[in-house]
Amino acid sequence: MEQNLDNKYITFTIGKQKRIALIAHDGKKSELIEWCAQHKEILQRHFLCGTGTTARLISEHTGLPVKGYNSGPLGGDQQIGAKIVEGGIDFVIFFSDPLEAQPHDPDVKALLRIAQVYDIPIANNKATADFMVTSKFMDEEYQHNVLNFKQNIANRVEAMK
């Protein structure tokens, strides 16, 4: 992590090997499994993780190694969010179901929010995921600037004095 001269932003580097989280609501699991099978050649070059059943099903149906966390309703979305904060996730593929109410919707929103805060690429549907994994950035490092939160908080505290 390299700090910009103005201290407002921190530059993060996403390496050549991406750490990709794979998540799908129940109504979209089969679509994500099929998508992973179609992009297996690309995905096998990267570290894959996912929430509960989704991770297990992708592994079983595609042979791809996927590290599993808890299922979404049992905290898996929060685990993925924590990994983003820790710098352990570079990229999220989350096939969400917009037509079905989710009991853990606040967790999903928190995950999406933290991905935005940390400028993490996130796909919520097949078309976006297709564009992302076929991008030239999949095979090279990518640098992006993220707000320097520590400096931002220090500035807020100083302004309150």
PAGUZA-162404 format. One record per residue: x, y, z of N, C-alpha, C in turn; residue in three letters; chain. Coordinates in nm, 4 decimals. Layout:
+----------+----------+----------+----------+----------+----------+----------+----------+----------+-----+---+
:      n.u :      n.v :      n.w :     ca.u :     ca.v :     ca.w :      c.u :      c.v :      c.w :   r : c :
+----------+----------+----------+----------+----------+----------+----------+----------+----------+-----+---+
:        X :        Y :        Z :        X :        Y :        Z :        X :        Y :        Z : ala : A :
...
+----------+----------+----------+----------+----------+----------+----------+----------+----------+-----+---+
END
This chain:
+----------+----------+----------+----------+----------+----------+----------+----------+----------+-----+---+
:      n.u :      n.v :      n.w :     ca.u :     ca.v :     ca.w :      c.u :      c.v :      c.w :   r : c :
+----------+----------+----------+----------+----------+----------+----------+----------+----------+-----+---+
:   0.0848 :  -0.1164 :   0.0000 :   0.0000 :   0.0000 :   0.0000 :   0.0899 :   0.1234 :   0.0000 : met : A :
:   0.0698 :   0.2104 :  -0.0978 :   0.1507 :   0.3305 :  -0.1138 :   0.0634 :   0.4519 :  -0.0864 : glu : A :
:   0.1157 :   0.5483 :  -0.0129 :   0.0374 :   0.6646 :   0.0215 :   0.0633 :   0.7789 :  -0.0765 : gln : A :
:  -0.0416 :   0.8456 :  -0.1232 :  -0.0264 :   0.9611 :  -0.2106 :   0.0301 :   1.0777 :  -0.1325 : asn : A :
:   0.0912 :   1.1699 :  -0.2037 :   0.1541 :   1.2843 :  -0.1386 :   0.0547 :   1.3703 :  -0.0621 : leu : A :
:  -0.0654 :   1.3829 :  -0.1129 :  -0.1626 :   1.4704 :  -0.0467 :  -0.2307 :   1.4039 :   0.0723 : asp : A :
:  -0.2029 :   1.2757 :   0.0958 :  -0.2563 :   1.2019 :   0.2102 :  -0.4065 :   1.1786 :   0.2050 : asn : A :
:  -0.4748 :   1.2293 :   0.1030 :  -0.6194 :   1.2113 :   0.0955 :  -0.6557 :   1.0691 :   0.0523 : lys : A :
:  -0.5695 :   1.0094 :  -0.0310 :  -0.5966 :   0.8755 :  -0.0832 :  -0.4800 :   0.7816 :  -0.0543 : tyr : A :
:  -0.5118 :   0.6537 :  -0.0498 :  -0.4115 :   0.5485 :  -0.0409 :  -0.4248 :   0.4660 :  -0.1688 : ile : A :
:  -0.3127 :   0.4336 :  -0.2293 :  -0.3145 :   0.3535 :  -0.3508 :  -0.3069 :   0.2057 :  -0.3139 : thr : A :
:  -0.4049 :   0.1300 :  -0.3599 :  -0.4068 :  -0.0146 :  -0.3410 :  -0.3758 :  -0.0812 :  -0.4740 : phe : A :
:  -0.3097 :  -0.1931 :  -0.4676 :  -0.2790 :  -0.2697 :  -0.5879 :  -0.3502 :  -0.4042 :  -0.5805 : thr : A :
:  -0.4282 :  -0.4317 :  -0.6829 :  -0.4890 :  -0.5637 :  -0.6988 :  -0.3906 :  -0.6426 :  -0.7848 : ile : A :
:  -0.3404 :  -0.7528 :  -0.7318 :  -0.2380 :  -0.8311 :  -0.8009 :  -0.2891 :  -0.9020 :  -0.9244 : gly : A :
:  -0.1967 :  -0.9646 :  -0.9967 :  -0.2341 :  -1.0423 :  -1.1152 :  -0.3287 :  -1.1554 :  -1.0782 : lys : A :
:  -0.2985 :  -1.2216 :  -0.9651 :  -0.3894 :  -1.3261 :  -0.9190 :  -0.4930 :  -1.2603 :  -0.8287 : gln : A :
:  -0.6156 :  -1.2591 :  -0.8752 :  -0.7242 :  -1.1948 :  -0.8014 :  -0.7767 :  -1.2881 :  -0.6934 : lys : A :
:  -0.8236 :  -1.2272 :  -0.5853 :  -0.8925 :  -1.3007 :  -0.4786 :  -1.0401 :  -1.2677 :  -0.4965 : arg : A :
:  -1.1138 :  -1.3650 :  -0.5494 :  -1.2511 :  -1.3436 :  -0.5954 :  -1.3512 :  -1.4116 :  -0.5034 : ile : A :
:  -1.4495 :  -1.3341 :  -0.4564 :  -1.5598 :  -1.3889 :  -0.3774 :  -1.6761 :  -1.4210 :  -0.4713 : ala : A :
:  -1.7311 :  -1.5404 :  -0.4581 :  -1.8445 :  -1.5867 :  -0.5390 :  -1.9638 :  -1.6079 :  -0.4472 : leu : A :
:  -2.0714 :  -1.5354 :  -0.4740 :  -2.1894 :  -1.5383 :  -0.3876 :  -2.3129 :  -1.5433 :  -0.4768 : ile : A :
:  -2.4160 :  -1.6153 :  -0.4327 :  -2.5416 :  -1.6175 :  -0.5078 :  -2.6578 :  -1.6448 :  -0.4137 : ala : A :
:  -2.7653 :  -1.5720 :  -0.4352 :  -2.8891 :  -1.6035 :  -0.3646 :  -2.9414 :  -1.7370 :  -0.4174 : his : A :
:  -3.0290 :  -1.8018 :  -0.3411 :  -3.0783 :  -1.9348 :  -0.3771 :  -3.1314 :  -1.9417 :  -0.5205 : asp : A :
:  -3.2071 :  -1.8422 :  -0.5605 :  -3.2660 :  -1.8416 :  -0.6944 :  -3.1659 :  -1.8185 :  -0.8061 : gly : A :
:  -3.0428 :  -1.7870 :  -0.7722 :  -2.9396 :  -1.7585 :  -0.8721 :  -2.8192 :  -1.8532 :  -0.8647 : lys : A :
:  -2.8233 :  -1.9500 :  -0.7727 :  -2.7094 :  -2.0403 :  -0.7559 :  -2.6783 :  -2.1179 :  -0.8837 : lys : A :
:  -2.7801 :  -2.1736 :  -0.9482 :  -2.7544 :  -2.2520 :  -1.0696 :  -2.6962 :  -2.1637 :  -1.1797 : ser : A :
:  -2.7399 :  -2.0393 :  -1.1878 :  -2.6863 :  -1.9467 :  -1.2881 :  -2.5384 :  -1.9171 :  -1.2608 : glu : A :
:  -2.5024 :  -1.8989 :  -1.1345 :  -2.3622 :  -1.8730 :  -1.1003 :  -2.2767 :  -1.9968 :  -1.1260 : leu : A :
:  -2.3275 :  -2.1141 :  -1.0937 :  -2.2524 :  -2.2377 :  -1.1190 :  -2.2250 :  -2.2515 :  -1.2686 : ile : A :
:  -2.3270 :  -2.2290 :  -1.3497 :  -2.3120 :  -2.2378 :  -1.4953 :  -2.2113 :  -2.1332 :  -1.5445 : glu : A :
:  -2.2192 :  -2.0119 :  -1.4888 :  -2.1266 :  -1.9047 :  -1.5274 :  -1.9827 :  -1.9441 :  -1.4916 : trp : A :
:  -1.9628 :  -1.9994 :  -1.3731 :  -1.8284 :  -2.0429 :  -1.3306 :  -1.7757 :  -2.1516 :  -1.4231 : cys : A :
:  -1.8621 :  -2.2449 :  -1.4636 :  -1.8204 :  -2.3510 :  -1.5557 :  -1.7775 :  -2.2915 :  -1.6897 : ala : A :
:  -1.8530 :  -2.1918 :  -1.7381 :  -1.8198 :  -2.1276 :  -1.8657 :  -1.6866 :  -2.0527 :  -1.8583 : gln : A :
:  -1.6523 :  -2.0011 :  -1.7415 :  -1.5308 :  -1.9201 :  -1.7245 :  -1.4245 :  -1.9926 :  -1.6413 : his : A :
:  -1.4332 :  -2.1241 :  -1.6382 :  -1.3426 :  -2.2039 :  -1.5547 :  -1.1966 :  -2.1778 :  -1.5881 : lys : A :
:  -1.1642 :  -2.1669 :  -1.7156 :  -1.0255 :  -2.1451 :  -1.7565 :  -0.9693 :  -2.0161 :  -1.6964 : glu : A :
:  -1.0500 :  -1.9135 :  -1.6898 :  -1.0074 :  -1.7863 :  -1.6298 :  -1.0031 :  -1.7994 :  -1.4780 : ile : A :
:  -1.1098 :  -1.8505 :  -1.4197 :  -1.1224 :  -1.8555 :  -1.2735 :  -1.0172 :  -1.9435 :  -1.2074 : leu : A :
:  -0.9741 :  -2.0502 :  -1.2741 :  -0.8782 :  -2.1412 :  -1.2113 :  -0.7425 :  -2.0762 :  -1.1879 : gln : A :
:  -0.7167 :  -1.9608 :  -1.2478 :  -0.5899 :  -1.8889 :  -1.2264 :  -0.5943 :  -1.7965 :  -1.1051 : arg : A :
:  -0.7093 :  -1.7932 :  -1.0367 :  -0.7292 :  -1.6996 :  -0.9270 :  -0.7711 :  -1.7732 :  -0.7998 : his : A :
:  -0.7603 :  -1.7052 :  -0.6847 :  -0.8053 :  -1.7617 :  -0.5576 :  -0.9545 :  -1.7354 :  -0.5454 : phe : A :
:  -1.0305 :  -1.8398 :  -0.5206 :  -1.1760 :  -1.8280 :  -0.5121 :  -1.2244 :  -1.8589 :  -0.3715 : leu : A :
:  -1.3215 :  -1.7815 :  -0.3273 :  -1.3890 :  -1.8096 :  -0.2006 :  -1.5360 :  -1.7776 :  -0.2208 : cys : A :
:  -1.6178 :  -1.8174 :  -0.1263 :  -1.7595 :  -1.7905 :  -0.1398 :  -1.8343 :  -1.8236 :  -0.0135 : gly : A :
:  -1.9605 :  -1.7911 :  -0.0153 :  -2.0442 :  -1.8185 :   0.1001 :  -2.0981 :  -1.9619 :   0.0907 : thr : A :
:  -2.1063 :  -2.0243 :   0.2071 :  -2.1617 :  -2.1565 :   0.2318 :  -2.1925 :  -2.2490 :   0.1177 : gly : A :
:  -2.3195 :  -2.2665 :   0.0936 :  -2.3674 :  -2.3614 :  -0.0062 :  -2.3164 :  -2.3261 :  -0.1450 : thr : A :
:  -2.3095 :  -2.1982 :  -0.1757 :  -2.2639 :  -2.1547 :  -0.3078 :  -2.1230 :  -2.2053 :  -0.3345 : thr : A :
:  -2.0325 :  -2.1867 :  -0.2387 :  -1.8940 :  -2.2318 :  -0.2550 :  -1.8889 :  -2.3833 :  -0.2767 : ala : A :
:  -1.9635 :  -2.4553 :  -0.1946 :  -1.9643 :  -2.6017 :  -0.2056 :  -2.0179 :  -2.6481 :  -0.3407 : arg : A :
:  -2.1284 :  -2.5889 :  -0.3846 :  -2.1896 :  -2.6298 :  -0.5116 :  -2.1000 :  -2.5967 :  -0.6308 : leu : A :
:  -2.0348 :  -2.4818 :  -0.6286 :  -1.9439 :  -2.4469 :  -0.7387 :  -1.8305 :  -2.5484 :  -0.7451 : ile : A :
:  -1.7726 :  -2.5811 :  -0.6299 :  -1.6643 :  -2.6807 :  -0.6262 :  -1.7107 :  -2.8162 :  -0.6797 : ser : A :
:  -1.8278 :  -2.8607 :  -0.6328 :  -1.8792 :  -2.9919 :  -0.6741 :  -1.9083 :  -2.9988 :  -0.8236 : glu : A :
:  -1.9642 :  -2.8918 :  -0.8797 :  -2.0080 :  -2.8952 :  -1.0193 :  -1.9006 :  -2.8546 :  -1.1201 : his : A :
:  -1.7989 :  -2.7825 :  -1.0760 :  -1.6982 :  -2.7336 :  -1.1711 :  -1.5583 :  -2.7893 :  -1.1438 : thr : A :
:  -1.5362 :  -2.8400 :  -1.0225 :  -1.4030 :  -2.8849 :  -0.9853 :  -1.3108 :  -2.7719 :  -0.9433 : gly : A :
:  -1.3602 :  -2.6492 :  -0.9452 :  -1.2793 :  -2.5355 :  -0.9016 :  -1.2650 :  -2.5378 :  -0.7497 : leu : A :
:  -1.1475 :  -2.5100 :  -0.6969 :  -1.1332 :  -2.5006 :  -0.5511 :  -1.1899 :  -2.3674 :  -0.5020 : pro : A :
:  -1.2869 :  -2.3736 :  -0.4120 :  -1.3506 :  -2.2525 :  -0.3586 :  -1.3520 :  -2.2630 :  -0.2063 : val : A :
:  -1.2813 :  -2.1741 :  -0.1399 :  -1.2814 :  -2.1713 :   0.0073 :  -1.4184 :  -2.1244 :   0.0540 : lys : A :
:  -1.4811 :  -2.2008 :   0.1391 :  -1.6154 :  -2.1682 :   0.1850 :  -1.6181 :  -2.0955 :   0.3182 : gly : A :
:  -1.7023 :  -1.9967 :   0.3263 :  -1.7320 :  -1.9278 :   0.4520 :  -1.8730 :  -1.9681 :   0.4938 : tyr : A :
:  -1.9287 :  -1.9068 :   0.5948 :  -2.0653 :  -1.9365 :   0.6370 :  -2.1632 :  -1.8991 :   0.5266 : asn : A :
:  -2.2837 :  -1.9538 :   0.5339 :  -2.3867 :  -1.9128 :   0.4396 :  -2.4227 :  -1.7671 :   0.4697 : ser : A :
:  -2.4802 :  -1.6995 :   0.3717 :  -2.5141 :  -1.5574 :   0.3871 :  -2.5946 :  -1.5261 :   0.5122 : gly : A :
:  -2.7082 :  -1.5949 :   0.5340 :  -2.7896 :  -1.5642 :   0.6515 :  -2.7201 :  -1.5944 :   0.7850 : pro : A :
:  -2.6132 :  -1.6741 :   0.7810 :  -2.5410 :  -1.7082 :   0.9041 :  -2.4105 :  -1.6298 :   0.9181 : leu : A :
:  -2.3989 :  -1.5209 :   0.8430 :  -2.2836 :  -1.4327 :   0.8580 :  -2.1815 :  -1.4376 :   0.7465 : gly : A :
:  -2.2036 :  -1.5185 :   0.6448 :  -2.1078 :  -1.5299 :   0.5345 :  -2.0844 :  -1.3993 :   0.4604 : gly : A :
:  -2.1926 :  -1.3232 :   0.4378 :  -2.1773 :  -1.1936 :   0.3709 :  -2.0895 :  -1.1019 :   0.4549 : asp : A :
:  -2.1071 :  -1.1084 :   0.5852 :  -2.0273 :  -1.0263 :   0.6761 :  -1.8815 :  -1.0718 :   0.6772 : gln : A :
:  -1.8589 :  -1.2027 :   0.6673 :  -1.7217 :  -1.2533 :   0.6605 :  -1.6516 :  -1.2032 :   0.5346 : gln : A :
:  -1.7217 :  -1.2059 :   0.4228 :  -1.6652 :  -1.1559 :   0.2974 :  -1.6366 :  -1.0060 :   0.3112 : ile : A :
:  -1.7306 :  -0.9322 :   0.3708 :  -1.7094 :  -0.7890 :   0.3932 :  -1.5867 :  -0.7620 :   0.4783 : gly : A :
:  -1.5681 :  -0.8412 :   0.5833 :  -1.4501 :  -0.8255 :   0.6696 :  -1.3223 :  -0.8532 :   0.5913 : ala : A :
:  -1.3249 :  -0.9524 :   0.5040 :  -1.2075 :  -0.9828 :   0.4216 :  -1.1758 :  -0.8669 :   0.3269 : lys : A :
:  -1.2780 :  -0.7996 :   0.2768 :  -1.2554 :  -0.6820 :   0.1930 :  -1.1820 :  -0.5754 :   0.2738 : ile : A :
:  -1.2305 :  -0.5478 :   0.3941 :  -1.1689 :  -0.4474 :   0.4814 :  -1.0238 :  -0.4836 :   0.5116 : val : A :
:  -0.9955 :  -0.6127 :   0.5319 :  -0.8607 :  -0.6596 :   0.5632 :  -0.7708 :  -0.6635 :   0.4403 : glu : A :
:  -0.8260 :  -0.6397 :   0.3225 :  -0.7468 :  -0.6453 :   0.2001 :  -0.7350 :  -0.7846 :   0.1424 : gly : A :
:  -0.8219 :  -0.8763 :   0.1851 :  -0.8145 :  -1.0149 :   0.1415 :  -0.9068 :  -1.0524 :   0.0272 : gly : A :
:  -0.9882 :  -0.9594 :  -0.0204 :  -1.0770 :  -0.9831 :  -0.1345 :  -1.0574 :  -0.8667 :  -0.2313 : ile : A :
:  -1.0365 :  -0.9001 :  -0.3593 :  -1.0117 :  -0.7985 :  -0.4617 :  -1.1317 :  -0.7751 :  -0.5523 : asp : A :
:  -1.2290 :  -0.8659 :  -0.5491 :  -1.3229 :  -0.8747 :  -0.6596 :  -1.4426 :  -0.9554 :  -0.6101 : phe : A :
:  -1.5639 :  -0.9143 :  -0.6389 :  -1.6826 :  -0.9865 :  -0.5930 :  -1.7760 :  -1.0132 :  -0.7105 : val : A :
:  -1.8167 :  -1.1378 :  -0.7230 :  -1.9226 :  -1.1771 :  -0.8163 :  -2.0391 :  -1.2213 :  -0.7286 : ile : A :
:  -2.1469 :  -1.1441 :  -0.7309 :  -2.2622 :  -1.1709 :  -0.6431 :  -2.3880 :  -1.1703 :  -0.7286 : phe : A :
:  -2.4338 :  -1.2888 :  -0.7642 :  -2.5565 :  -1.2990 :  -0.8408 :  -2.6732 :  -1.2897 :  -0.7428 : phe : A :
:  -2.7243 :  -1.1690 :  -0.7298 :  -2.8355 :  -1.1466 :  -0.6368 :  -2.9672 :  -1.1639 :  -0.7111 : ser : A :
:  -3.0694 :  -1.1949 :  -0.6354 :  -3.2027 :  -1.2179 :  -0.6925 :  -3.2906 :  -1.0982 :  -0.6608 : asp : A :
:  -3.3116 :  -1.0097 :  -0.7574 :  -3.3887 :  -0.8877 :  -0.7318 :  -3.5386 :  -0.9110 :  -0.7157 : pro : A :
:  -3.5843 :  -1.0311 :  -0.7473 :  -3.7278 :  -1.0595 :  -0.7421 :  -3.7691 :  -1.1367 :  -0.6183 : leu : A :
:  -3.6743 :  -1.1668 :  -0.5310 :  -3.7040 :  -1.2453 :  -0.4115 :  -3.6551 :  -1.1707 :  -0.2876 : glu : A :
:  -3.7428 :  -1.1546 :  -0.1893 :  -3.7040 :  -1.0896 :  -0.0637 :  -3.6040 :  -1.1791 :   0.0097 : ala : A :
:  -3.5026 :  -1.1189 :   0.0682 :  -3.3991 :  -1.1928 :   0.1395 :  -3.4057 :  -1.1590 :   0.2878 : gln : A :
:  -3.4084 :  -1.2595 :   0.3752 :  -3.4168 :  -1.2321 :   0.5185 :  -3.2925 :  -1.1620 :   0.5726 : pro : A :
:  -3.1796 :  -1.1763 :   0.5037 :  -3.0554 :  -1.1142 :   0.5490 :  -3.0175 :  -0.9933 :   0.4620 : his : A :
:  -3.1191 :  -0.9251 :   0.4096 :  -3.0969 :  -0.8112 :   0.3205 :  -3.0054 :  -0.7038 :   0.3808 : asp : A :
:  -3.0149 :  -0.6721 :   0.5117 :  -2.9209 :  -0.5733 :   0.5672 :  -2.7745 :  -0.6173 :   0.5555 : pro : A :
:  -2.7490 :  -0.7478 :   0.5672 :  -2.6126 :  -0.7980 :   0.5517 :  -2.5648 :  -0.7807 :   0.4082 : asp : A :
:  -2.6523 :  -0.8071 :   0.3128 :  -2.6196 :  -0.7925 :   0.1713 :  -2.5869 :  -0.6461 :   0.1421 : val : A :
:  -2.6715 :  -0.5565 :   0.1925 :  -2.6477 :  -0.4131 :   0.1703 :  -2.5162 :  -0.3689 :   0.2335 : lys : A :
:  -2.4842 :  -0.4226 :   0.3498 :  -2.3574 :  -0.3887 :   0.4159 :  -2.2390 :  -0.4371 :   0.3313 : ala : A :
:  -2.2494 :  -0.5567 :   0.2744 :  -2.1433 :  -0.6088 :   0.1886 :  -2.1254 :  -0.5207 :   0.0652 : leu : A :
:  -2.2350 :  -0.4866 :  -0.0002 :  -2.2270 :  -0.4022 :  -0.1193 :  -2.1686 :  -0.2649 :  -0.0852 : leu : A :
:  -2.2081 :  -0.2119 :   0.0286 :  -2.1575 :  -0.0821 :   0.0723 :  -2.0067 :  -0.0873 :   0.0962 : arg : A :
:  -1.9587 :  -0.1893 :   0.1659 :  -1.8160 :  -0.1966 :   0.1974 :  -1.7340 :  -0.2188 :   0.0708 : ile : A :
:  -1.7890 :  -0.2918 :  -0.0256 :  -1.7205 :  -0.3084 :  -0.1545 :  -1.7074 :  -0.1736 :  -0.2251 : ala : A :
:  -1.8122 :  -0.0906 :  -0.2167 :  -1.8058 :   0.0433 :  -0.2757 :  -1.7045 :   0.1307 :  -0.2028 : gln : A :
:  -1.7060 :   0.1270 :  -0.0710 :  -1.6153 :   0.2088 :   0.0092 :  -1.4702 :   0.1784 :  -0.0273 : val : A :
:  -1.4378 :   0.0499 :  -0.0454 :  -1.3010 :   0.0090 :  -0.0743 :  -1.2731 :  -0.0035 :  -0.2245 : tyr : A :
:  -1.3647 :   0.0466 :  -0.3076 :  -1.3461 :   0.0502 :  -0.4532 :  -1.3164 :  -0.0879 :  -0.5100 : asp : A :
:  -1.3920 :  -0.1874 :  -0.4629 :  -1.3755 :  -0.3257 :  -0.5071 :  -1.4698 :  -0.3507 :  -0.6252 : ile : A :
:  -1.4177 :  -0.4040 :  -0.7355 :  -1.5068 :  -0.4382 :  -0.8471 :  -1.6100 :  -0.5403 :  -0.8003 : pro : A :
:  -1.7355 :  -0.5153 :  -0.8361 :  -1.8428 :  -0.6062 :  -0.7955 :  -1.9427 :  -0.6203 :  -0.9094 : ile : A :
:  -1.9760 :  -0.7454 :  -0.9406 :  -2.0750 :  -0.7742 :  -1.0441 :  -2.1975 :  -0.8331 :  -0.9773 : ala : A :
:  -2.3138 :  -0.7814 :  -1.0114 :  -2.4383 :  -0.8321 :  -0.9551 :  -2.5194 :  -0.9134 :  -1.0552 : asn : A :
:  -2.4648 :  -0.9284 :  -1.1757 :  -2.5358 :  -1.0075 :  -1.2749 :  -2.4368 :  -1.0646 :  -1.3758 : asn : A :
:  -2.4845 :  -1.1543 :  -1.4591 :  -2.4005 :  -1.2268 :  -1.5540 :  -2.3314 :  -1.1334 :  -1.6531 : lys : A :
:  -2.4030 :  -1.0372 :  -1.7073 :  -2.3435 :  -0.9480 :  -1.8073 :  -2.2243 :  -0.8711 :  -1.7490 : ala : A :
:  -2.2420 :  -0.8173 :  -1.6301 :  -2.1329 :  -0.7427 :  -1.5669 :  -2.0166 :  -0.8362 :  -1.5357 : thr : A :
:  -2.0458 :  -0.9545 :  -1.4849 :  -1.9407 :  -1.0515 :  -1.4544 :  -1.8644 :  -1.0902 :  -1.5810 : ala : A :
:  -1.9365 :  -1.1072 :  -1.6930 :  -1.8704 :  -1.1381 :  -1.8206 :  -1.7730 :  -1.0273 :  -1.8587 : asp : A :
:  -1.8170 :  -0.9032 :  -1.8486 :  -1.7307 :  -0.7903 :  -1.8824 :  -1.6081 :  -0.7865 :  -1.7917 : phe : A :
:  -1.6283 :  -0.8111 :  -1.6628 :  -1.5179 :  -0.8026 :  -1.5678 :  -1.4126 :  -0.9103 :  -1.5926 : met : A :
:  -1.4543 :  -1.0361 :  -1.6068 :  -1.3537 :  -1.1427 :  -1.6187 :  -1.2866 :  -1.1461 :  -1.7551 : val : A :
:  -1.3432 :  -1.0805 :  -1.8536 :  -1.2788 :  -1.0738 :  -1.9848 :  -1.2029 :  -0.9431 :  -2.0038 : thr : A :
:  -1.1992 :  -0.8610 :  -1.9019 :  -1.1251 :  -0.7350 :  -1.9058 :  -0.9752 :  -0.7608 :  -1.9109 : ser : A :
:  -0.9011 :  -0.6693 :  -1.9708 :  -0.7548 :  -0.6817 :  -1.9743 :  -0.6959 :  -0.6797 :  -1.8333 : lys : A :
:  -0.7678 :  -0.6247 :  -1.7358 :  -0.7172 :  -0.6151 :  -1.5992 :  -0.7161 :  -0.7487 :  -1.5257 : phe : A :
:  -0.7822 :  -0.8503 :  -1.5815 :  -0.7826 :  -0.9816 :  -1.5161 :  -0.6444 :  -1.0450 :  -1.5163 : met : A :
:  -0.5604 :  -1.0094 :  -1.6104 :  -0.4288 :  -1.0716 :  -1.6227 :  -0.3138 :  -0.9783 :  -1.5875 : asp : A :
:  -0.3456 :  -0.8662 :  -1.5243 :  -0.2394 :  -0.7739 :  -1.4848 :  -0.2738 :  -0.7077 :  -1.3529 : glu : A :
:  -0.1732 :  -0.6436 :  -1.2946 :  -0.1981 :  -0.5683 :  -1.1716 :  -0.2841 :  -0.4466 :  -1.2034 : glu : A :
:  -0.3575 :  -0.4031 :  -1.1043 :  -0.4433 :  -0.2860 :  -1.1200 :  -0.4296 :  -0.2000 :  -0.9947 : tyr : A :
:  -0.3970 :  -0.0743 :  -1.0130 :  -0.3852 :   0.0162 :  -0.8993 :  -0.5054 :   0.1094 :  -0.8969 : gln : A :
:  -0.5562 :   0.1310 :  -0.7754 :  -0.6687 :   0.2225 :  -0.7594 :  -0.6534 :   0.2969 :  -0.6278 : his : A :
:  -0.7080 :   0.4170 :  -0.6257 :  -0.6983 :   0.5018 :  -0.5069 :  -0.8235 :   0.4884 :  -0.4227 : asn : A :
:  -0.8014 :   0.4730 :  -0.2929 :  -0.9105 :   0.4619 :  -0.1965 :  -0.8912 :   0.5724 :  -0.0939 : val : A :
:  -1.0010 :   0.6315 :  -0.0508 :  -0.9952 :   0.7367 :   0.0489 :  -0.9145 :   0.6918 :   0.1694 : leu : A :
:  -0.8245 :   0.7753 :   0.2160 :  -0.7429 :   0.7471 :   0.3353 :  -0.8326 :   0.7704 :   0.4565 : asn : A :
:  -0.8932 :   0.6636 :   0.5054 :  -0.9923 :   0.6754 :   0.6119 :  -0.9329 :   0.7286 :   0.7411 : phe : A :
:  -0.8124 :   0.6856 :   0.7754 :  -0.7491 :   0.7342 :   0.8983 :  -0.7274 :   0.8849 :   0.8908 : lys : A :
:  -0.6792 :   0.9322 :   0.7766 :  -0.6563 :   1.0756 :   0.7593 :  -0.7894 :   1.1502 :   0.7594 : gln : A :
:  -0.8896 :   1.0915 :   0.6943 :  -1.0221 :   1.1531 :   0.6880 :  -1.0809 :   1.1700 :   0.8279 : asn : A :
:  -1.0678 :   1.0679 :   0.9114 :  -1.1190 :   1.0739 :   1.0488 :  -1.0403 :   1.1763 :   1.1297 : ile : A :
:  -0.9080 :   1.1763 :   1.1126 :  -0.8244 :   1.2741 :   1.1840 :  -0.8651 :   1.4160 :   1.1456 : ala : A :
:  -0.8933 :   1.4387 :   1.0182 :  -0.9375 :   1.5714 :   0.9731 :  -1.0713 :   1.6091 :   1.0348 : asn : A :
:  -1.1619 :   1.5129 :   1.0474 :  -1.2927 :   1.5391 :   1.1078 :  -1.2777 :   1.5747 :   1.2557 : arg : A :
:  -1.1924 :   1.5007 :   1.3257 :  -1.1680 :   1.5281 :   1.4676 :  -1.1081 :   1.6670 :   1.4836 : val : A :
:  -1.0128 :   1.7001 :   1.4001 :  -0.9472 :   1.8316 :   1.4066 :  -1.0496 :   1.9432 :   1.3796 : glu : A :
:  -1.1413 :   1.9202 :   1.2867 :  -1.2428 :   2.0206 :   1.2553 :  -1.3411 :   2.0402 :   1.3699 : ala : A :
:  -1.3561 :   1.9398 :   1.4559 :  -1.4510 :   1.9484 :   1.5682 :  -1.3929 :   2.0270 :   1.6862 : met : A :
:  -1.2628 :   2.0485 :   1.6844 :  -1.1974 :   2.1187 :   1.7983 :  -1.2291 :   2.2656 :   1.7973 : lys : A :
+----------+----------+----------+----------+----------+----------+----------+----------+----------+-----+---+
END
